[in-house]
Amino acid sequence: MKSTIAIFILAVSLISCHDSSKNSVTEGTQEVTVEGVLRAKAGETFIIKLKANHTTGYSWALSGQEDPSLVEKVSNDYLNDPHEPGMVGVGGVEHWTFRALKKGTIVLSFNYGRPWEKNTEPSMKQAFKVIIE
């Protein structure tokens, strides 16, 4: 069975779709800064989790992938945070699942914005360095 490596992006609530707090990445039980390195083995899947709030129209988009032969996107899903029935405006987490294909190093870049706003800068940007062994 292929193991899954999960990366969690911990962020303060997205108020007005802006977040100036410093994000961190958790690999297993070790917490490192976003500039840290994720390691995966060829053939394994890994998940990048990004805090989001789709009720505002904002979502994450994969904006850059230096070498698409190293990883393939398997899926991306949005899960609401637990909340009381009838609550509106509840945030959640986007789960981006990738499969490492072969040895190498890649940076996966994401932009947080509204997909229909084509001529605006993203509210946030996030990048992850992945070393595939």
C-alpha positions in Angstrom: 0.0 0.0 0.0 1.4 3.4 -1.0 1.9 5.7 2.0 0.4 9.1 2.0 2.3 12.2 3.3 0.0 14.9 4.5 1.1 18.5 4.8 -1.1 20.8 6.8 -1.1 24.6 6.3 -2.1 26.2 9.5 -3.5 29.7 9.1 -5.6 32.1 11.1 -9.1 32.6 9.8 -9.4 34.2 6.5 -11.0 37.5 7.4 -12.0 39.4 4.3 -10.0 36.9 2.4 -6.7 38.3 3.6 -4.3 36.7 6.0 -1.1 38.3 7.1 -0.1 35.6 9.7 2.8 33.4 9.1 1.8 29.9 7.8 3.6 26.8 8.9 3.8 23.3 7.5 3.4 20.1 9.6 5.2 17.0 8.4 4.2 14.2 10.7 4.9 15.6 14.2 7.6 18.0 13.1 6.6 21.6 12.4 8.7 23.6 10.0 8.3 26.9 8.2 6.7 27.1 4.8 10.1 27.3 3.3 10.7 23.8 4.6 11.1 20.8 2.3 8.7 18.0 1.8 10.1 14.6 0.9 8.2 11.9 -1.0 9.1 8.6 -2.6 8.4 8.0 -6.3 5.0 6.3 -6.5 3.7 7.8 -3.3 0.9 10.3 -3.0 1.1 13.4 -0.8 -1.5 15.9 0.2 -1.2 19.7 0.5 -3.9 21.2 2.7 -4.6 24.9 2.4 -7.0 26.9 4.6 -9.7 28.5 2.5 -13.2 29.9 2.6 -15.2 29.2 -0.6 -18.2 31.1 0.7 -16.4 34.3 -0.2 -15.7 33.2 -3.8 -12.0 32.7 -3.1 -10.2 29.4 -3.8 -6.6 28.1 -4.4 -5.3 27.5 -7.9 -2.2 25.7 -8.9 -0.2 28.5 -10.5 3.1 26.9 -11.3 4.8 23.5 -11.6 8.4 23.6 -12.8 8.5 20.1 -14.2 5.1 18.3 -14.8 6.9 15.0 -15.4 7.8 14.8 -11.7 4.3 14.9 -10.1 0.7 14.5 -11.3 -2.3 16.1 -9.7 -4.6 13.3 -8.5 -7.4 15.5 -7.1 -8.4 18.6 -5.3 -11.3 18.8 -2.9 -12.8 21.3 -0.4 -14.0 20.2 3.0 -16.0 22.6 5.2 -14.9 23.1 8.8 -17.2 21.5 11.4 -20.1 23.8 12.1 -23.6 24.0 13.6 -26.4 23.4 11.2 -27.6 26.6 9.4 -24.3 28.5 9.9 -23.2 30.4 6.8 -19.8 31.8 5.9 -17.9 28.8 7.4 -14.4 28.3 6.1 -12.7 25.0 5.3 -9.6 23.3 3.9 -8.7 22.5 0.3 -7.0 19.1 -0.1 -4.6 18.9 -3.1 -3.5 15.3 -3.7 -0.4 14.7 -5.9 1.4 11.6 -7.0 5.2 11.6 -7.1 6.3 10.1 -10.4 10.1 10.0 -10.4 13.1 11.3 -8.6 13.8 15.0 -8.7 12.9 18.3 -7.0 9.9 20.5 -7.9 8.2 23.6 -6.5 4.4 23.6 -6.5 3.0 27.2 -6.4 -0.5 28.2 -5.5 -2.5 31.5 -5.7 -5.5 32.3 -3.6 -8.1 34.5 -5.4 -11.4 34.6 -7.1 -11.3 32.7 -10.5 -13.4 35.3 -12.4 -11.2 38.2 -11.3 -8.6 37.9 -14.1 -6.7 41.2 -13.8 -6.1 41.3 -10.1 -3.2 40.0 -7.9 -4.0 37.0 -5.7 -4.8 37.7 -2.1 -2.1 35.1 -1.0 0.5 33.0 -2.6 2.0 29.7 -1.4 4.8 27.6 -2.6 6.0 24.1 -1.6 9.4 22.5 -2.5 9.0 18.8 -2.9 12.0 16.4 -3.1 11.2 13.1 -4.7 13.5 10.2 -3.8 
